[in-house]
Amino acid sequence: MGLQTTAVAVPGTSSSSSGWPVSRGYAWIVFALSFGLLLSDYMSRQVLNAVFPMLKDDWLLSDARLGSLSGVVALMVGLLTFPLSLVADRWGRVRSLLFAAVTWSLATLGCALAANYGQMFTARLIVGVGEAAYGSVGIAVVLSVFPIAMRATLSGAFIAGGAFGSVLGVSIGGAVADQFGWRWAFGAMGLFGLLLAAVYGIVVTEKRLRPRADTDADADTDADTAETAGAADADAAEDTEAAPPARLRALLPRLFSSVSVISAYVGSGLQLFTAGSLISWLPSYFNRYYDLPTAKAGAAAGVFILLIGVGMVLGGIASDRISRTAPIRKWGVAIGCSLGSLVLLLAAFHLPTGPLQLALLAAGALLTAGSAGPAAAMVANLTPVAISATAFATLTLANSLLGLAPGPSVTGALADRMGLLGALRVVPFIALAATVAFLIGRRWYDRDLLRITGIAPVAEPKELAVTEAEEAEVSS
């Protein structure tokens, strides 16, 4: 199809001159399919939350046990993302993504067949194993085919796919469960994932994702000429594949080489504690406190989960625009989202049920995960491209172990002691710790960027204006 790509500037190639590693059209196809698989990922993960009331009645489960069924997926994602992403960096990201999608889809079908809590817990654990490598590797694939200037926007949009998938999982899952029972809700999500995996495997390949220069054109077509290439080309290919592992080992220490990148990991994870709690427990909240049936509670919760996703996208867009002349401003966006969500959610859950509470809850949900895009962009800026999948795996590890895994479980445990409303009044305070982490990262960012990349930080526009004025006076 003429997908001429390049990692460097090549005269006469529009994609290279505009900063696109592959053709613009194919890049958006990769994004669409990768985003679709991410939707399936979170639909399979969050459909459980829509059927919490049914499982609680059928199996007489406590809120702590319900929370553990949700949290175990994020826990496995956190524990396995890093090693599985290392495997993906070395052995092929596309193959890893396909294996992940098939695994979580089959495990979701297993949830539909579970006869008790133990079997459901095991199936959910396998869902987590399948999903472990997808988020970090998927975003690395997406970022590899787009210009660097779009990193924060794409990071926020891709990460927001988790919220959008949660909306679909909760809303569609609740509707299917209301009509056909909770088992059919899991079954529908599993079948959808298998279908998307098949399409992804046909359209997206490692060869098409690889940027190419004109001088490498013959080497890049080795798949079409393998039978006549000869032994010399085979040896060259082996040498090329042998280099990345050694390079990766040398670069891995850069994952934790600065205070600012560690602060981005920690701040992002802590802030997603609240988002994970809301995504898991809002269906039950509307069921218990607004007396909505399963389908309507899922649909109502879906609106607020959608706002969480929209906030991720808007946070990334705002970060890119505000920080064009001063990248350090990305930290300010993250700090603003954390503090804003704290104030709005605390106010919402201390109000009686009604329109005002819903309005404040909507505003708080919009800001709750707005720091995701800026944090991911900071991680990308402070780590080498060669270990991008592993860097995002580390971010996913922090997001899971500090936020998405403990959020639902801790909220469930608190709900058993003080009621769900009481638990939701406590959860937003975690934003204070996230804010502290982002403030530390902002303080160290300029010096870390200079030390790691050798790139001097860009001065604020006002500072630039003053400098230019002084130069003008001197010249006059």
KATAZI-V86981 format. One record per residue. RES is the residue in three letters. OMEGA is omega in whole degrees, -180 to 180 (NA if undefined). D_LAST is the distance of its C-alpha to the last C-alpha in whole Angstrom. Layout:
res->RES omega->OMEGA d_last->D_LAST
res->RES omega->OMEGA d_last->D_LAST
This chain:
res->MET omega->177 d_last->58
res->GLY omega->-179 d_last->56
res->LEU omega->179 d_last->54
res->GLN omega->-177 d_last->51
res->THR omega->-179 d_last->49
res->THR omega->176 d_last->46
res->ALA omega->179 d_last->44
res->VAL omega->-179 d_last->42
res->ALA omega->179 d_last->40
res->VAL omega->-178 d_last->42
res->PRO omega->177 d_last->42
res->GLY omega->180 d_last->43
res->THR omega->-174 d_last->44
res->SER omega->-178 d_last->43
res->SER omega->-180 d_last->44
res->SER omega->-179 d_last->42
res->SER omega->179 d_last->39
res->SER omega->178 d_last->39
res->GLY omega->180 d_last->40
res->TRP omega->-179 d_last->43
res->PRO omega->175 d_last->46
res->VAL omega->180 d_last->49
res->SER omega->-176 d_last->49
res->ARG omega->-179 d_last->48
res->GLY omega->-179 d_last->51
res->TYR omega->178 d_last->53
res->ALA omega->-179 d_last->50
res->TRP omega->174 d_last->51
res->ILE omega->178 d_last->55
res->VAL omega->179 d_last->55
res->PHE omega->-177 d_last->53
res->ALA omega->-179 d_last->56
res->LEU omega->178 d_last->58
res->SER omega->177 d_last->57
res->PHE omega->178 d_last->56
res->GLY omega->177 d_last->60
res->LEU omega->177 d_last->61
res->LEU omega->175 d_last->59
res->LEU omega->179 d_last->61
res->SER omega->178 d_last->64
res->ASP omega->-175 d_last->63
res->TYR omega->173 d_last->62
res->MET omega->178 d_last->65
res->SER omega->-179 d_last->68
res->ARG omega->-169 d_last->66
res->GLN omega->177 d_last->66
res->VAL omega->178 d_last->69
res->LEU omega->-175 d_last->71
res->ASN omega->179 d_last->69
res->ALA omega->-176 d_last->71
res->VAL omega->175 d_last->74
res->PHE omega->-178 d_last->74
res->PRO omega->-179 d_last->76
res->MET omega->179 d_last->79
res->LEU omega->179 d_last->79
res->LYS omega->179 d_last->79
res->ASP omega->-176 d_last->82
res->ASP omega->-174 d_last->84
res->TRP omega->178 d_last->83
res->LEU omega->-177 d_last->83
res->LEU omega->173 d_last->80
res->SER omega->177 d_last->78
res->ASP omega->179 d_last->74
res->ALA omega->179 d_last->73
res->ARG omega->176 d_last->75
res->LEU omega->179 d_last->73
res->GLY omega->180 d_last->70
res->SER omega->177 d_last->71
res->LEU omega->177 d_last->72
res->SER omega->-176 d_last->68
res->GLY omega->-177 d_last->67
res->VAL omega->178 d_last->68
res->VAL omega->179 d_last->67
res->ALA omega->178 d_last->63
res->LEU omega->179 d_last->64
res->MET omega->176 d_last->66
res->VAL omega->-180 d_last->62
res->GLY omega->-176 d_last->61
res->LEU omega->-173 d_last->63
res->LEU omega->-177 d_last->63
res->THR omega->-176 d_last->60
res->PHE omega->180 d_last->58
res->PRO omega->-179 d_last->61
res->LEU omega->177 d_last->62
res->SER omega->172 d_last->58
res->LEU omega->177 d_last->58
res->VAL omega->-179 d_last->61
res->ALA omega->180 d_last->59
res->ASP omega->-175 d_last->56
res->ARG omega->-169 d_last->59
res->TRP omega->177 d_last->62
res->GLY omega->-176 d_last->60
res->ARG omega->-177 d_last->58
res->VAL omega->178 d_last->60
res->ARG omega->180 d_last->64
res->SER omega->180 d_last->63
res->LEU omega->180 d_last->62
res->LEU omega->178 d_last->65
res->PHE omega->-180 d_last->67
res->ALA omega->-176 d_last->65
res->ALA omega->179 d_last->66
res->VAL omega->-179 d_last->70
res->THR omega->-178 d_last->70
res->TRP omega->-180 d_last->69
res->SER omega->178 d_last->71
res->LEU omega->179 d_last->74
res->ALA omega->177 d_last->74
res->THR omega->173 d_last->73
res->LEU omega->176 d_last->76
res->GLY omega->177 d_last->78
res->CYS omega->-180 d_last->77
res->ALA omega->-178 d_last->79
res->LEU omega->-176 d_last->82
res->ALA omega->-178 d_last->81
res->ALA omega->-179 d_last->85
res->ASN omega->-177 d_last->83
res->TYR omega->-178 d_last->80
res->GLY omega->179 d_last->81
res->GLN omega->178 d_last->81
res->MET omega->179 d_last->78
res->PHE omega->179 d_last->76
res->THR omega->179 d_last->76
res->ALA omega->179 d_last->75
res->ARG omega->177 d_last->72
res->LEU omega->179 d_last->71
res->ILE omega->173 d_last->72
res->VAL omega->178 d_last->69
res->GLY omega->177 d_last->67
res->VAL omega->-180 d_last->67
res->GLY omega->-177 d_last->67
res->GLU omega->-171 d_last->64
res->ALA omega->-175 d_last->62
res->ALA omega->-169 d_last->60
res->TYR omega->-173 d_last->59
res->GLY omega->-177 d_last->56
res->SER omega->-179 d_last->54
res->VAL omega->180 d_last->55
res->GLY omega->-180 d_last->55
res->ILE omega->176 d_last->52
res->ALA omega->177 d_last->51
res->VAL omega->-179 d_last->52
res->VAL omega->-178 d_last->50
res->LEU omega->-178 d_last->47
res->SER omega->-177 d_last->48
res->VAL omega->179 d_last->48
res->PHE omega->177 d_last->45
res->PRO omega->-179 d_last->41
res->ILE omega->-177 d_last->39
res->ALA omega->-178 d_last->37
res->MET omega->-172 d_last->40
res->ARG omega->-176 d_last->42
res->ALA omega->179 d_last->42
res->THR omega->-180 d_last->43
res->LEU omega->178 d_last->46
res->SER omega->179 d_last->47
res->GLY omega->-179 d_last->47
res->ALA omega->-178 d_last->49
res->PHE omega->178 d_last->51
res->ILE omega->178 d_last->52
res->ALA omega->176 d_last->53
res->GLY omega->176 d_last->55
res->GLY omega->178 d_last->57
res->ALA omega->180 d_last->57
res->PHE omega->176 d_last->58
res->GLY omega->177 d_last->61
res->SER omega->177 d_last->62
res->VAL omega->-179 d_last->62
res->LEU omega->-180 d_last->64
res->GLY omega->-179 d_last->66
res->VAL omega->-175 d_last->67
res->SER omega->-180 d_last->67
res->ILE omega->179 d_last->69
res->GLY omega->179 d_last->71
res->GLY omega->180 d_last->72
res->ALA omega->179 d_last->73
res->VAL omega->180 d_last->75
res->ALA omega->-180 d_last->77
res->ASP omega->-178 d_last->78
res->GLN omega->-171 d_last->80
res->PHE omega->-179 d_last->81
res->GLY omega->-174 d_last->81
res->TRP omega->-179 d_last->78
res->ARG omega->179 d_last->79
res->TRP omega->177 d_last->78
res->ALA omega->177 d_last->75
res->PHE omega->-179 d_last->74
res->GLY omega->-180 d_last->76
res->ALA omega->-180 d_last->74
res->MET omega->180 d_last->71
res->GLY omega->180 d_last->72
res->LEU omega->178 d_last->73
res->PHE omega->179 d_last->70
res->GLY omega->179 d_last->68
res->LEU omega->179 d_last->71
res->LEU omega->180 d_last->70
res->LEU omega->179 d_last->66
res->ALA omega->179 d_last->66
res->ALA omega->180 d_last->68
res->VAL omega->-180 d_last->66
res->TYR omega->-179 d_last->63
res->GLY omega->-180 d_last->65
res->ILE omega->-170 d_last->66
res->VAL omega->-174 d_last->62
res->VAL omega->178 d_last->60
res->THR omega->179 d_last->60
res->GLU omega->-177 d_last->58
res->LYS omega->-179 d_last->58
res->ARG omega->-179 d_last->56
res->LEU omega->-172 d_last->54
res->ARG omega->175 d_last->53
res->PRO omega->-176 d_last->49
res->ARG omega->172 d_last->50
res->ALA omega->-179 d_last->48
res->ASP omega->-178 d_last->49
res->THR omega->-180 d_last->51
res->ASP omega->-173 d_last->53
res->ALA omega->-179 d_last->54
res->ASP omega->-180 d_last->58
res->ALA omega->-178 d_last->58
res->ASP omega->-180 d_last->57
res->THR omega->-176 d_last->60
res->ASP omega->179 d_last->62
res->ALA omega->-180 d_last->64
res->ASP omega->-176 d_last->65
res->THR omega->-174 d_last->66
res->ALA omega->-176 d_last->68
res->GLU omega->-177 d_last->71
res->THR omega->-174 d_last->70
res->ALA omega->178 d_last->67
res->GLY omega->-176 d_last->69
res->ALA omega->-178 d_last->69
res->ALA omega->179 d_last->66
res->ASP omega->179 d_last->64
res->ALA omega->179 d_last->66
res->ASP omega->179 d_last->65
res->ALA omega->179 d_last->61
res->ALA omega->180 d_last->61
res->GLU omega->179 d_last->63
res->ASP omega->-179 d_last->60
res->THR omega->-178 d_last->58
res->GLU omega->-178 d_last->59
res->ALA omega->-175 d_last->60
res->ALA omega->-174 d_last->56
res->PRO omega->-178 d_last->55
res->PRO omega->180 d_last->57
res->ALA omega->179 d_last->56
res->ARG omega->180 d_last->52
res->LEU omega->180 d_last->53
res->ARG omega->180 d_last->55
res->ALA omega->-176 d_last->52
res->LEU omega->-174 d_last->49
res->LEU omega->178 d_last->52
res->PRO omega->180 d_last->50
res->ARG omega->179 d_last->47
res->LEU omega->-176 d_last->49
res->PHE omega->-171 d_last->48
res->SER omega->-179 d_last->46
res->SER omega->178 d_last->43
res->VAL omega->-175 d_last->44
res->SER omega->-179 d_last->42
res->VAL omega->176 d_last->44
res->ILE omega->178 d_last->47
res->SER omega->178 d_last->46
res->ALA omega->177 d_last->45
res->TYR omega->-174 d_last->49
res->VAL omega->-179 d_last->50
res->GLY omega->179 d_last->48
res->SER omega->-179 d_last->49
res->GLY omega->-179 d_last->53
res->LEU omega->-179 d_last->53
res->GLN omega->179 d_last->52
res->LEU omega->173 d_last->54
res->PHE omega->-180 d_last->57
res->THR omega->180 d_last->57
res->ALA omega->179 d_last->56
res->GLY omega->178 d_last->59
res->SER omega->-180 d_last->62
res->LEU omega->-178 d_last->61
res->ILE omega->-177 d_last->62
res->SER omega->-168 d_last->65
res->TRP omega->178 d_last->66
res->LEU omega->176 d_last->65
res->PRO omega->179 d_last->68
res->SER omega->179 d_last->70
res->TYR omega->-180 d_last->69
res->PHE omega->177 d_last->69
res->ASN omega->-174 d_last->73
res->ARG omega->-171 d_last->74
res->TYR omega->175 d_last->72
res->TYR omega->176 d_last->71
res->ASP omega->178 d_last->75
res->LEU omega->175 d_last->74
res->PRO omega->-173 d_last->76
res->THR omega->-177 d_last->75
res->ALA omega->-179 d_last->73
res->LYS omega->178 d_last->71
res->ALA omega->178 d_last->70
res->GLY omega->180 d_last->69
res->ALA omega->179 d_last->67
res->ALA omega->178 d_last->66
res->ALA omega->180 d_last->64
res->GLY omega->179 d_last->63
res->VAL omega->-178 d_last->61
res->PHE omega->176 d_last->59
res->ILE omega->176 d_last->59
res->LEU omega->178 d_last->57
res->LEU omega->176 d_last->54
res->ILE omega->178 d_last->54
res->GLY omega->178 d_last->53
res->VAL omega->178 d_last->51
res->GLY omega->176 d_last->49
res->MET omega->-180 d_last->49
res->VAL omega->-179 d_last->47
res->LEU omega->177 d_last->45
res->GLY omega->178 d_last->44
res->GLY omega->-180 d_last->43
res->ILE omega->179 d_last->41
res->ALA omega->180 d_last->39
res->SER omega->180 d_last->38
res->ASP omega->-176 d_last->37
res->ARG omega->-177 d_last->35
res->ILE omega->-173 d_last->33
res->SER omega->-179 d_last->32
res->ARG omega->-179 d_last->31
res->THR omega->-179 d_last->27
res->ALA omega->-177 d_last->29
res->PRO omega->-178 d_last->33
res->ILE omega->-179 d_last->33
res->ARG omega->176 d_last->34
res->LYS omega->179 d_last->37
res->TRP omega->179 d_last->39
res->GLY omega->177 d_last->38
res->VAL omega->-180 d_last->40
res->ALA omega->180 d_last->43
res->ILE omega->179 d_last->43
res->GLY omega->179 d_last->42
res->CYS omega->-179 d_last->45
res->SER omega->-178 d_last->47
res->LEU omega->179 d_last->47
res->GLY omega->179 d_last->48
res->SER omega->179 d_last->51
res->LEU omega->-176 d_last->52
res->VAL omega->-175 d_last->52
res->LEU omega->-179 d_last->53
res->LEU omega->177 d_last->56
res->LEU omega->179 d_last->57
res->ALA omega->-177 d_last->57
res->ALA omega->-175 d_last->59
res->PHE omega->173 d_last->62
res->HIS omega->176 d_last->63
res->LEU omega->174 d_last->63
res->PRO omega->178 d_last->67
res->THR omega->-179 d_last->67
res->GLY omega->-175 d_last->66
res->PRO omega->-178 d_last->63
res->LEU omega->177 d_last->60
res->GLN omega->-179 d_last->61
res->LEU omega->179 d_last->61
res->ALA omega->179 d_last->57
res->LEU omega->177 d_last->56
res->LEU omega->178 d_last->58
res->ALA omega->179 d_last->56
res->ALA omega->178 d_last->52
res->GLY omega->178 d_last->53
res->ALA omega->-180 d_last->54
res->LEU omega->-178 d_last->51
res->LEU omega->-170 d_last->49
res->THR omega->-178 d_last->52
res->ALA omega->180 d_last->51
res->GLY omega->179 d_last->47
res->SER omega->-174 d_last->46
res->ALA omega->-179 d_last->48
res->GLY omega->177 d_last->45
res->PRO omega->-180 d_last->42
res->ALA omega->179 d_last->44
res->ALA omega->178 d_last->45
res->ALA omega->178 d_last->42
res->MET omega->177 d_last->41
res->VAL omega->179 d_last->44
res->ALA omega->-179 d_last->43
res->ASN omega->-172 d_last->39
res->LEU omega->179 d_last->41
res->THR omega->-178 d_last->44
res->PRO omega->179 d_last->44
res->VAL omega->-176 d_last->45
res->ALA omega->179 d_last->48
res->ILE omega->-177 d_last->50
res->SER omega->180 d_last->49
res->ALA omega->180 d_last->52
res->THR omega->177 d_last->53
res->ALA omega->179 d_last->50
res->PHE omega->174 d_last->51
res->ALA omega->177 d_last->54
res->THR omega->176 d_last->53
res->LEU omega->178 d_last->51
res->THR omega->176 d_last->55
res->LEU omega->179 d_last->57
res->ALA omega->179 d_last->54
res->ASN omega->-177 d_last->55
res->SER omega->-174 d_last->58
res->LEU omega->-179 d_last->59
res->LEU omega->-174 d_last->57
res->GLY omega->-170 d_last->57
res->LEU omega->178 d_last->60
res->ALA omega->-179 d_last->63
res->PRO omega->-177 d_last->63
res->GLY omega->180 d_last->62
res->PRO omega->-176 d_last->65
res->SER omega->-180 d_last->67
res->VAL omega->178 d_last->66
res->THR omega->177 d_last->66
res->GLY omega->179 d_last->70
res->ALA omega->177 d_last->71
res->LEU omega->-179 d_last->69
res->ALA omega->177 d_last->71
res->ASP omega->-177 d_last->74
res->ARG omega->-173 d_last->74
res->MET omega->-177 d_last->72
res->GLY omega->-177 d_last->72
res->LEU omega->179 d_last->69
res->LEU omega->178 d_last->68
res->GLY omega->179 d_last->67
res->ALA omega->-178 d_last->66
res->LEU omega->175 d_last->63
res->ARG omega->-179 d_last->62
res->VAL omega->-172 d_last->62
res->VAL omega->-175 d_last->60
res->PRO omega->-178 d_last->56
res->PHE omega->178 d_last->56
res->ILE omega->179 d_last->55
res->ALA omega->178 d_last->52
res->LEU omega->178 d_last->51
res->ALA omega->178 d_last->51
res->ALA omega->180 d_last->49
res->THR omega->178 d_last->46
res->VAL omega->179 d_last->46
res->ALA omega->180 d_last->46
res->PHE omega->178 d_last->43
res->LEU omega->177 d_last->41
res->ILE omega->179 d_last->42
res->GLY omega->179 d_last->41
res->ARG omega->-178 d_last->38
res->ARG omega->-175 d_last->37
res->TRP omega->-169 d_last->38
res->TYR omega->-176 d_last->36
res->ASP omega->-178 d_last->33
res->ARG omega->178 d_last->34
res->ASP omega->179 d_last->37
res->LEU omega->179 d_last->35
res->LEU omega->-178 d_last->33
res->ARG omega->-174 d_last->36
res->ILE omega->-174 d_last->39
res->THR omega->-176 d_last->37
res->GLY omega->-180 d_last->34
res->ILE omega->179 d_last->31
res->ALA omega->179 d_last->29
res->PRO omega->179 d_last->29
res->VAL omega->-179 d_last->26
res->ALA omega->177 d_last->24
res->GLU omega->-180 d_last->25
res->PRO omega->-180 d_last->23
res->LYS omega->179 d_last->21
res->GLU omega->178 d_last->20
res->LEU omega->-179 d_last->18
res->ALA omega->179 d_last->17
res->VAL omega->-180 d_last->15
res->THR omega->-180 d_last->14
res->GLU omega->179 d_last->12
res->ALA omega->180 d_last->11
res->GLU omega->179 d_last->10
res->GLU omega->180 d_last->9
res->ALA omega->179 d_last->6
res->GLU omega->-180 d_last->5
res->VAL omega->-178 d_last->5
res->SER omega->180 d_last->4
res->SER omega->NA d_last->0
